[in-house]
Amino acid sequence: MGGQSAEEPARRSAAVPGDTPDRVLLSGATGFLGTFLLRALLSQTRAEVRCLVRADDARSARERLDACVRSSGVGGEIEWRRVVPLVADLSRPGLGLPETAFRELGRGVSAIYHSGAMLDFVRPYEALEPTNVGGTREMLRLREIAGGAALHYVSSIGVLPEGHPELAGLAEVAAPEKGRTLIHGGYCRSKRVAEQLVVRAGALGAPVVVYRPGLISGHSRTGAWKIDDAICKIIKGTIQAGVAPDVDWRMALVPVDFVADALVTMSRQPGSRGRFFHLVGPEAVRWSQLVNHLRRRGYAIASRPYGEWLDALAAPTSAGAPNEAACLLPWLRADCPMLDVDYDASSARAALAGSSIACPPVDEAMLDRYLDALVSAGFLAAPTRRKDGERAASAERRRAARRGRAGRSHVE
C-alpha cells in the first residue's frame, strides 16, 4: 500500500477503482458515522446500498436501521428504495449466516465499506476482538467472493503511536506495530490488529483503502451528536462534577458529515487504492478551549489536578445519581484518552482539493451548535446563569495567574 504521491490531485470519477458502483455493501450503518455514510453513498452514487444490520430478522433490521437514521437527523435524506437492510452479525464466523447465504452476499458487490465495529473504550481487547478483528476478517472474505470489489476500511487515528521515529508528524502511512507511546486500550488495539489484516490483504494485491478518522463529533451545521459518545459523556460529567482536569489535551475533533462525505468522495477516485487517509480537522481543539467555552456558556467549572477530577467523576451527582462519565473511569484511570500529537492529513487534503468538500474548523460557533443540540436533546442541563460561569472563568484565570507566579519562584 501507499504507492501514490500525496500531491496527486483529486479526480471525480467512477467508484473504486474504476466502475460506477451498482451495488455496495455497508457495515456499521446503524452507527453514528454509518448513518452519514449511508446518506453520502446515496447522494454521491446511484448504487443500491446493502446494509449489514445486527437483528433477529429482516423486519427488525429495517426497523433498527430506520430508527438509527432518524436519530442521527438524516432520515429525510435517505432514498429508501435503494436501501436493502440485511441481517448479519460481525462478531460471528460467516457473519452468522449459512455459508451459501454468506457467499451470495458477496456476489455482485462492486465495493465494500466496512465501518462496523464495537466502539467501547472500557472493555478489554478479548471482548472486542470477535467484532472488530473477526468482523474485518469476514469482510475481507466477502471481498474475495466479490472478485474485484474494493474494501474501504474505517480505522482510527488511535492505531498510531506517538513519537515513533518512522512517523514524524504521524503521517498517512502504515502504522508500525510498536511505538514509544501507544493508546493501549482494548478498542485501539483491536482496530490496530484489524487494520493490519487489511494492509496485509493490500500487500497481496487486494484493492483496499484505509481511512483514519479523528474523534468524530456532531454534525457541522445542526450540531446533532450521538449522546453516548465518550466525549459527550466527559463533557457532561465535567459539568456535573463542576471540576475539569488541569490538562491541555489536543482533541482531534472532526464533524461526522465531513468524515462521511470526504470518505465516499475519496473512495470514488481510482488513485485512492492502497492509500491511507487521515480525516481530521485543520486544527485540534484544546481541552482548555472547550472548558473555557463551557464557562462562558454559564457552567461553573473549576480546574483541579487530574486525579482530583477522576475522584469527582467517581462521586454521585447532587441528585444522588452516578456521574455521566463514571462508566469511563476504568479507561480514564488506566490510559491517556488523547495523545498530544498532530496528525498529518496532507494526502486527504490533496485528494479533496478538486472537490467542494473541506473540513470546517471546530471553532467557538460550532461548539455553540454542539452544546445547543445537546441541551435541546435533554442530555445537558441548560446553565442556570451565564454570569455564574463568567465569574467562575474569571476566578479560574486569577488562580492560574497565582499558580504561575508561585511556579516561577519555586524550585524543587
C-alpha positions in Angstrom: 0.0 0.0 0.0 1.0 3.6 -0.4 2.4 3.9 -3.8 0.8 7.2 -5.0 2.1 10.7 -4.3 0.4 12.7 -1.5 0.1 15.5 -4.0 -1.8 13.6 -6.7 -4.9 15.8 -7.4 -8.4 14.6 -6.7 -10.3 13.3 -9.7 -14.1 12.9 -9.5 -14.6 9.7 -11.5 -16.0 6.3 -11.1 -16.4 4.3 -8.0 -13.4 2.4 -6.7 -11.4 1.6 -8.6 -12.9 2.3 -11.9 -16.5 1.4 -12.4 -19.6 3.3 -11.2 -21.0 1.0 -8.4 -24.4 -0.5 -8.9 -24.4 -2.4 -5.6 -22.3 -1.7 -2.5 -22.1 -3.3 0.9 -22.0 -1.1 4.1 -21.3 -2.4 7.6 -22.0 -0.3 10.6 -24.9 1.5 9.0 -26.7 1.7 12.4 -23.7 3.6 14.0 -23.4 7.4 14.1 -20.8 7.6 11.3 -22.6 4.7 9.4 -25.8 6.6 9.0 -24.0 9.5 7.4 -22.0 7.1 5.2 -25.3 5.7 4.0 -26.5 9.2 3.2 -23.3 10.1 1.4 -23.3 6.8 -0.7 -26.9 7.5 -1.7 -26.2 11.2 -2.6 -22.9 10.6 -4.4 -23.7 7.4 -6.3 -26.6 5.7 -8.0 -25.8 2.4 -6.2 -28.1 0.1 -4.2 -26.7 0.1 -0.7 -26.9 -3.2 1.2 -26.6 -2.5 4.9 -25.5 -5.2 7.3 -27.6 -4.9 10.5 -27.4 -7.0 13.7 -31.0 -8.1 14.2 -33.2 -11.1 14.6 -35.0 -10.9 11.3 -35.4 -8.7 8.2 -38.2 -6.7 9.6 -36.3 -5.9 12.8 -33.3 -5.0 10.7 -35.3 -2.5 8.7 -36.8 -1.0 11.9 -33.5 -0.7 13.6 -31.8 0.9 10.7 -34.8 3.4 10.3 -34.6 4.3 14.0 -30.9 4.9 13.9 -31.1 7.0 10.7 -33.8 9.1 12.2 -32.0 9.6 15.5 -29.0 11.0 13.5 -31.2 13.6 11.9 -30.8 12.4 8.3 -34.0 10.4 7.9 -35.4 12.8 5.4 -32.4 12.5 3.1 -32.5 8.7 2.7 -33.8 7.3 -0.6 -35.2 4.1 1.0 -35.9 2.3 -2.3 -32.2 2.0 -2.8 -31.5 0.7 0.7 -31.6 -3.1 1.5 -31.1 -4.0 5.2 -29.6 -7.5 5.6 -29.4 -9.4 8.9 -25.7 -10.1 9.8 -23.5 -10.3 12.9 -19.9 -9.1 12.6 -19.0 -11.0 15.8 -19.8 -14.4 14.3 -18.0 -16.5 11.7 -19.6 -16.0 8.3 -21.5 -13.1 9.8 -23.8 -15.6 11.4 -25.1 -16.7 8.0 -25.1 -20.2 6.4 -22.1 -20.5 4.0 -24.4 -20.4 0.9 -26.1 -17.1 2.1 -22.7 -15.7 3.0 -21.3 -16.3 -0.4 -24.4 -14.9 -2.0 -24.0 -11.7 0.0 -20.6 -11.1 -1.7 -21.7 -11.8 -5.3 -22.5 -8.8 -7.4 -21.0 -6.3 -5.0 -18.7 -3.7 -6.5 -17.4 -2.0 -3.3 -17.5 -2.8 0.4 -17.5 0.0 3.1 -16.5 -1.5 6.4 -17.4 0.9 9.1 -18.9 -1.6 11.6 -17.1 -2.0 15.0 -17.8 -2.3 18.7 -16.8 1.1 20.0 -16.0 0.7 23.7 -13.0 2.3 25.4 -13.6 0.3 28.6 -13.9 -3.3 27.5 -10.7 -5.4 27.1 -9.3 -6.5 23.7 -10.7 -10.0 24.2 -14.3 -8.7 24.4 -13.8 -6.6 21.2 -11.8 -8.9 19.1 -14.7 -11.0 17.7 -16.4 -8.0 16.2 -13.6 -5.6 15.4 -11.0 -8.2 14.2 -13.1 -11.2 13.3 -15.6 -9.0 11.5 -12.9 -7.4 9.4 -11.6 -10.9 8.5 -15.1 -11.8 7.3 -15.4 -8.6 5.3 -12.1 -9.5 3.6 -13.5 -12.9 2.8 -16.6 -11.2 1.2 -14.3 -9.0 -0.8 -12.6 -12.2 -2.3 -16.0 -13.6 -3.2 -16.9 -10.3 -4.8 -13.8 -10.5 -7.1 -12.6 -7.0 -8.0 -14.5 -5.2 -5.3 -12.5 -2.7 -3.2 -12.6 -2.7 0.5 -12.8 0.7 2.2 -11.9 0.2 5.8 -12.7 2.7 8.5 -9.9 2.6 11.0 -8.9 5.2 13.7 -6.1 7.6 14.4 -5.8 5.7 17.7 -3.9 3.0 15.9 -0.8 5.3 15.6 2.0 5.5 18.1 3.1 8.9 19.4 6.6 9.9 18.6 7.6 6.9 16.6 10.8 7.7 14.6 9.3 6.4 11.4 6.2 8.5 11.8 7.3 12.1 12.0 4.1 14.1 12.3 2.1 10.8 12.3 2.0 10.6 8.5 -0.6 8.8 6.4 1.4 5.6 6.1 1.2 2.1 7.5 1.3 2.0 11.3 4.4 0.3 12.8 3.4 -2.5 15.2 5.4 -0.9 18.1 5.9 2.7 19.2 7.2 4.7 22.1 3.7 5.6 23.2 0.6 3.8 22.1 -3.0 4.3 23.2 -3.1 0.8 24.8 -6.8 0.4 25.4 -8.6 -2.7 24.0 -10.5 -0.7 21.4 -7.5 0.9 19.7 -5.6 -2.3 19.9 -8.4 -4.2 18.2 -8.6 -1.5 15.5 -4.8 -1.7 15.0 -4.9 -5.5 14.6 -7.9 -5.2 12.2 -6.1 -2.6 10.1 -3.0 -4.8 9.8 -5.3 -7.5 8.3 -6.4 -5.0 5.7 -2.9 -3.9 5.0 -1.7 -7.4 4.5 -4.5 -8.1 2.1 -3.4 -5.0 0.2 0.1 -6.2 0.0 -1.2 -9.3 -1.7 -2.9 -7.3 -4.3 -6.4 -6.7 -2.9 -7.8 -3.2 -3.7 -8.1 -1.7 -0.2 -8.1 1.8 1.2 -7.7 2.8 4.9 -9.4 5.8 6.4 -8.4 7.0 9.9 -11.0 9.5 11.4 -10.2 11.6 14.4 -12.6 12.0 17.3 -15.9 12.1 15.4 -18.1 14.9 16.7 -21.5 16.2 15.8 -22.9 17.5 12.5 -21.2 20.7 11.4 -24.4 22.6 10.8 -27.1 21.1 13.0 -24.8 20.2 15.9 -26.5 16.8 16.2 -24.2 14.4 18.1 -24.5 10.9 19.5 -25.1 11.4 23.2 -23.5 8.1 24.3 -20.2 9.2 22.7 -17.3 9.2 25.1 -16.5 12.9 24.6 -20.2 13.8 25.2 -20.0 11.8 28.4 -16.8 13.5 29.5 -18.3 17.0 28.8 -21.5 16.2 30.8 -19.6 14.5 33.6 -17.3 17.5 33.9 -20.3 19.9 34.1 -22.0 17.6 36.7 -18.8 17.5 38.8 -18.1 21.2 38.5 -14.4 20.2 38.0 -12.2 19.9 35.0 -8.7 18.3 34.8 -5.9 20.8 34.7 -4.5 19.3 31.5 -4.5 20.6 27.9 -5.2 17.7 25.6 -5.3 18.3 21.9 -8.6 16.8 20.7 -8.8 15.9 17.1 -12.5 16.6 16.8 -13.9 16.2 13.3 -17.5 16.7 12.2 -19.3 13.5 11.2 -20.8 14.9 8.0 -17.3 15.8 6.8 -15.9 12.4 7.5 -18.7 10.6 5.6 -18.7 13.0 2.6 -14.9 13.0 2.3 -14.6 9.3 2.7 -17.1 8.5 -0.1 -15.6 11.2 -2.3 -12.1 9.8 -2.0 -13.4 6.2 -2.3 -14.6 7.1 -5.8 -11.1 8.1 -7.0 -9.1 5.4 -8.7 -5.9 6.9 -7.2 -7.1 6.1 -3.7 -6.3 2.4 -4.0 -3.6 1.2 -1.5 -3.5 4.5 0.4 -4.1 5.8 4.0 -6.1 8.9 4.7 -6.4 10.8 7.9 -9.8 12.5 8.3 -9.0 15.2 10.9 -9.8 18.9 11.1 -7.5 21.8 10.2 -6.7 22.4 13.8 -7.2 20.4 17.0 -9.4 21.7 19.8 -7.6 22.3 23.0 -9.3 20.9 26.2 -8.8 24.3 27.9 -10.6 25.9 24.9 -13.6 23.7 25.4 -13.6 24.1 29.2 -13.4 27.9 28.9 -16.2 27.8 26.4 -18.4 25.9 28.8 -17.6 28.5 31.5 -18.6 31.3 29.1 -21.9 29.4 28.5 -22.6 29.7 32.2 -21.3 26.4 33.6 -19.4 26.8 36.8 -16.3 24.6 36.5 -13.1 24.8 38.5 -9.7 23.4 37.4 -8.2 20.7 39.5 -5.4 18.1 39.2 -6.2 15.1 37.0 -6.5 12.8 40.0 -9.0 15.1 41.8 -11.1 15.3 38.6 -11.3 11.5 38.5 -12.3 11.4 42.1 -15.0 14.0 41.4 -16.3 11.8 38.5 -16.5 8.8 40.8 -18.7 10.7 43.3 -22.5 10.8 42.9 -24.1 13.9 41.4 -26.0 16.4 43.6 -29.2 14.4 42.7 -27.6 11.2 44.0 -27.2 9.6 40.6 -23.9 8.3 39.1 -21.9 10.9 37.2 -22.4 10.5 33.4 -18.6 9.9 32.9 -18.3 7.4 35.8 -18.6 4.5 33.4 -15.4 5.7 31.6 -13.3 5.7 34.8 -11.5 2.4 34.2 -10.3 3.8 30.8 -9.5 7.3 32.2 -7.6 5.8 35.1 -5.6 3.3 33.0 -4.8 5.2 29.9 -4.3 8.7 28.5 -7.5 9.2 26.5 -5.9 11.6 24.0 -2.3 11.9 22.7 -0.8 15.4 22.5 0.2 15.0 18.8 -0.5 16.4 15.4 -1.8 14.1 12.6 -0.7 14.7 9.1 -3.6 14.9 6.6 -1.8 16.1 3.5 -2.9 13.1 1.4 -6.5 13.6 2.3 -6.4 17.3 1.6 -4.7 16.7 -1.7 -7.4 14.1 -2.6 -10.2 16.5 -1.8 -8.6 19.5 -3.4 -10.6 19.2 -6.6 -13.9 18.7 -4.8 -16.2 21.0 -2.8 -15.5 19.2 0.4 -13.4 20.7 3.1 -13.4 20.2 6.9 -14.8 23.2 8.7 -12.9 24.2 11.9 -14.4 23.2 15.2 -14.5 26.8 16.4 -16.5 28.7 19.0 -19.5 28.9 16.8 -19.5 25.1 16.1 -19.0 24.4 19.8 -22.1 26.5 20.5 -24.1 24.4 17.9 -22.9 21.2 19.6 -23.9 22.4 23.1 -27.2 23.8 21.9 -28.0 20.4 20.3 -27.0 18.6 23.5 -29.2 20.8 25.6 -32.1 20.5 23.1 -31.8 16.7 23.3 -32.1 16.9 27.0 -28.6 15.4 27.5 -27.2 18.6 29.1 -28.9 20.8 31.5 -29.1 24.4 30.5 -26.8 26.6 32.6 -28.6 28.4 35.3 -27.0 31.8 35.0 -24.3 32.8 32.5 -22.8 35.2 34.9 -22.1 32.4 37.3 -20.0 30.8 34.6 -18.3 34.0 33.7 -17.4 34.6 37.4 -16.1 31.1 37.6 -14.0 31.6 34.5 -12.6 34.9 35.9 -11.8 33.3 39.2 -10.1 30.4 37.5 -7.9 32.9 35.5 -6.9 34.6 38.7 -6.0 31.2 40.3 -4.0 30.3 37.2 -2.1 33.5 37.4 -1.3 33.0 41.0 -0.1 29.4 40.3 2.1 30.9 37.5 3.7 33.4 39.9 4.2 30.7 42.5 5.7 28.4 40.0 8.3 31.0 38.9 9.6 31.4 42.5 9.5 27.7 43.5 12.4 25.4 42.8 12.3 21.7 43.5 
